[in-house]
Amino acid sequence: MKNFLLACLLTGSAFTLFTPVAFAQQSGMPIPGQEPVLTSICMTCHGAYGQGNPVVGGPRLAGMQAWYLKNQLESFRNGWRGMEKDYLPAYEMRETASALTETDINQLMVMLEAWDAEPAPDTITGDVSKGAELYQQCVACHGADAMGNELLAAPALAGQNDWYLLSQLKLFKSGYRGSHPEDIFGLRMQVVLPLLNNEQDMQDVLAYINSID
């Protein structure tokens, strides 16, 4: 029914009905029958409903902003992320993204945006009060509500898998992520990470993010 309603495009004072294929071509959505092929690429590591998979390190995709996901896919495809063979999840993502066309990526964004977004369960505990203090360094980009800022290419943190965010903070800290000279937004994270002295600081920040309503 949702697809049917979307297919009713208002033109002038009347509705024009399109067949599913015609609507897909008109709107840039995937042509029916192509969705399973594309989404299966993501489901293997990110879960059948985009909920994330800690076993293979695939984060939650459902609910993440399409602009950020597209940005990251392009970063993998450009080689800014995933060049380190000893960090398998990112290396495999680079291999997967390199095979995607721009059309593939745009179609994936349409499908992923349609997935229902459920906040990820909390798995990390820490000192929320200390985390609130440390998070003040993050507010300028990620927002007081941790919902991100597209203009700054800063993704939403609230509702994401905290175990994944911890792994990414460690990667930024180690230089495995964000050190490519063309990754200007990653380089910005490199500037902030020294303020988190150790893993406990990271856990405290994530505990605070988990506490944000």
Secondary structure per residue as TSV (DSSP state, phi and psi in degrees):
chain	resnum	aa	ss	phi	psi
A	1	M	-	360.0	-39.0
A	2	K	H	-61.9	-45.2
A	3	N	H	-64.2	-35.6
A	4	F	H	-64.0	-44.0
A	5	L	H	-66.1	-38.4
A	6	L	H	-63.7	-27.8
A	7	A	T	-77.5	-8.6
A	8	C	E	-90.3	93.5
A	9	L	E	-94.6	130.6
A	10	L	E	-78.6	121.6
A	11	T	E	-128.1	111.9
A	12	G	T	66.6	-123.1
A	13	S	T	-107.3	9.6
A	14	A	E	-132.1	157.6
A	15	F	E	-91.1	139.0
A	16	T	E	-110.8	127.4
A	17	L	E	-96.6	134.9
A	18	F	-	-115.7	150.1
A	19	T	-	-70.3	161.2
A	20	P	H	-54.3	-42.4
A	21	V	H	-67.3	-44.3
A	22	A	H	-63.4	-40.7
A	23	F	H	-64.6	-41.4
A	24	A	H	-59.9	-42.6
A	25	Q	H	-68.1	-36.1
A	26	Q	H	-69.9	-39.8
A	27	S	H	-97.2	-11.0
A	28	G	T	87.3	4.1
A	29	M	-	-75.1	161.9
A	30	P	-	-62.8	142.4
A	31	I	-	-69.7	133.2
A	32	P	T	-48.7	133.6
A	33	G	T	106.1	-21.0
A	34	Q	S	-91.1	-20.6
A	35	E	H	-56.4	-49.6
A	36	P	H	-59.2	-35.0
A	37	V	H	-64.6	-45.8
A	38	L	H	-72.5	-47.2
A	39	T	H	-68.0	-27.2
A	40	S	H	-62.9	-26.3
A	41	I	H	-61.2	-40.3
A	42	C	H	-82.9	-38.3
A	43	M	H	-61.7	-31.6
A	44	T	H	-55.0	-42.9
A	45	C	H	-107.0	-24.3
A	46	H	H	-106.2	3.5
A	47	G	-	94.9	154.4
A	48	A	T	-62.2	-27.2
A	49	Y	T	-120.4	20.7
A	50	G	S	71.0	24.9
A	51	Q	-	-85.3	-7.4
A	52	G	-	95.5	157.1
A	53	N	B	-144.5	100.1
A	54	P	T	-65.8	-21.8
A	55	V	T	-62.6	-40.5
A	56	V	T	-108.1	3.4
A	57	G	T	79.6	17.2
A	58	G	B	-86.1	120.0
A	59	P	-	-75.8	167.1
A	60	R	-	-63.5	130.5
A	61	L	-	-105.4	-33.8
A	62	A	T	-60.0	125.1
A	63	G	T	94.7	-13.8
A	64	M	S	-76.2	148.6
A	65	Q	-	-66.3	135.5
A	66	A	H	-61.1	-37.9
A	67	W	H	-62.4	-35.7
A	68	Y	H	-73.4	-42.9
A	69	L	H	-61.1	-42.0
A	70	K	H	-63.7	-43.0
A	71	N	H	-58.0	-42.7
A	72	Q	H	-72.7	-38.2
A	73	L	H	-60.5	-41.3
A	74	E	H	-68.0	-33.1
A	75	S	H	-66.0	-40.8
A	76	F	H	-63.9	-44.2
A	77	R	H	-65.6	-34.4
A	78	N	H	-81.0	-8.4
A	79	G	T	87.4	9.1
A	80	W	S	-74.0	-27.0
A	81	R	S	-124.6	149.8
A	82	G	-	83.8	19.6
A	83	M	-	-81.8	-16.6
A	84	E	-	-85.0	112.0
A	85	K	T	-67.5	-21.1
A	86	D	T	-86.0	-0.8
A	87	Y	S	-112.7	88.1
A	88	L	H	-59.5	-45.0
A	89	P	H	-55.6	-45.9
A	90	A	H	-71.6	-36.6
A	91	Y	H	-64.0	-41.1
A	92	E	H	-67.3	-36.1
A	93	M	H	-63.6	-39.5
A	94	R	H	-62.0	-41.8
A	95	E	H	-64.0	-41.2
A	96	T	H	-67.4	-47.2
A	97	A	H	-64.9	-32.4
A	98	S	H	-64.7	-20.6
A	99	A	T	-91.1	-5.3
A	100	L	-	-89.4	137.8
A	101	T	-	-86.5	169.9
A	102	E	H	-61.3	-37.3
A	103	T	H	-63.9	-42.7
A	104	D	H	-57.4	-46.6
A	105	I	H	-63.1	-44.6
A	106	N	H	-63.2	-38.9
A	107	Q	H	-67.4	-39.9
A	108	L	H	-61.1	-40.4
A	109	M	H	-62.0	-40.3
A	110	V	H	-61.9	-44.4
A	111	M	H	-69.7	-42.0
A	112	L	H	-66.9	-35.3
A	113	E	H	-64.1	-24.7
A	114	A	T	-81.3	-12.9
A	115	W	S	-71.5	139.0
A	116	D	-	-65.9	135.6
A	117	A	-	-99.6	118.6
A	118	E	-	-117.4	128.7
A	119	P	-	-56.5	141.1
A	120	A	-	-70.9	147.2
A	121	P	-	-68.2	149.3
A	122	D	-	-75.4	134.4
A	123	T	-	-126.2	-6.8
A	124	I	-	-117.4	137.4
A	125	T	-	-117.0	157.8
A	126	G	-	-176.2	-173.5
A	127	D	-	-83.3	103.4
A	128	V	H	-64.0	-38.8
A	129	S	H	-63.9	-45.4
A	130	K	H	-66.6	-38.7
A	131	G	H	-61.2	-37.1
A	132	A	H	-62.4	-38.7
A	133	E	H	-67.3	-45.4
A	134	L	H	-65.9	-33.7
A	135	Y	H	-67.3	-18.6
A	136	Q	T	-58.1	-24.6
A	137	Q	T	-74.2	-14.9
A	138	C	T	-99.1	-17.6
A	139	V	H	-58.8	-40.4
A	140	A	H	-56.3	-33.9
A	141	C	H	-102.6	-44.9
A	142	H	H	-93.7	-8.4
A	143	G	-	86.4	152.3
A	144	A	T	-62.4	-28.0
A	145	D	T	-94.9	5.3
A	146	A	S	59.2	30.2
A	147	M	-	-99.6	4.9
A	148	G	-	83.3	176.5
A	149	N	B	-151.7	109.8
A	150	E	G	-62.5	-37.6
A	151	L	G	-61.4	-29.1
A	152	L	G	-101.9	5.3
A	153	A	T	56.6	31.2
A	154	A	B	-100.3	118.7
A	155	P	-	-75.8	163.4
A	156	A	-	-67.0	139.7
A	157	L	-	-106.8	-32.1
A	158	A	T	-63.5	132.6
A	159	G	T	88.6	-9.6
A	160	Q	S	-79.8	161.4
A	161	N	-	-61.6	117.7
A	162	D	H	-66.0	-31.3
A	163	W	H	-64.9	-32.4
A	164	Y	H	-72.5	-43.2
A	165	L	H	-60.3	-38.5
A	166	L	H	-63.2	-43.7
A	167	S	H	-62.9	-36.8
A	168	Q	H	-73.2	-36.5
A	169	L	H	-60.8	-40.5
A	170	K	H	-64.5	-39.3
A	171	L	H	-67.2	-40.7
A	172	F	H	-62.5	-42.6
A	173	K	H	-62.0	-39.4
A	174	S	H	-79.9	-15.6
A	175	G	T	92.7	-1.7
A	176	Y	S	-67.8	-24.5
A	177	R	S	-127.7	138.9
A	178	G	S	88.5	4.4
A	179	S	-	-100.0	-5.0
A	180	H	S	-66.9	133.0
A	181	P	T	-60.5	-21.6
A	182	E	T	-93.7	-5.9
A	183	D	-	-90.9	78.7
A	184	I	H	-65.5	-32.3
A	185	F	H	-76.9	-34.4
A	186	G	H	-65.9	-37.8
A	187	L	H	-63.6	-32.3
A	188	R	H	-64.7	-37.6
A	189	M	H	-65.3	-34.4
A	190	Q	H	-61.1	-30.7
A	191	V	H	-71.6	-37.1
A	192	V	H	-79.9	-35.4
A	193	L	G	-57.8	-31.4
A	194	P	G	-58.5	-19.6
A	195	L	G	-72.2	-18.0
A	196	L	S	-99.2	103.7
A	197	N	-	-71.5	-29.7
A	198	N	S	-155.9	-179.1
A	199	E	H	-65.0	-31.7
A	200	Q	H	-63.5	-40.1
A	201	D	H	-59.5	-41.9
A	202	M	H	-62.6	-42.9
A	203	Q	H	-66.1	-36.6
A	204	D	H	-64.4	-42.7
A	205	V	H	-62.0	-43.8
A	206	L	H	-68.1	-34.8
A	207	A	H	-62.9	-38.8
A	208	Y	H	-66.7	-44.9
A	209	I	H	-58.4	-41.0
A	210	N	H	-61.5	-27.2
A	211	S	H	-82.9	-13.4
A	212	I	-	-71.4	126.7
A	213	D	-	-78.0	360.0
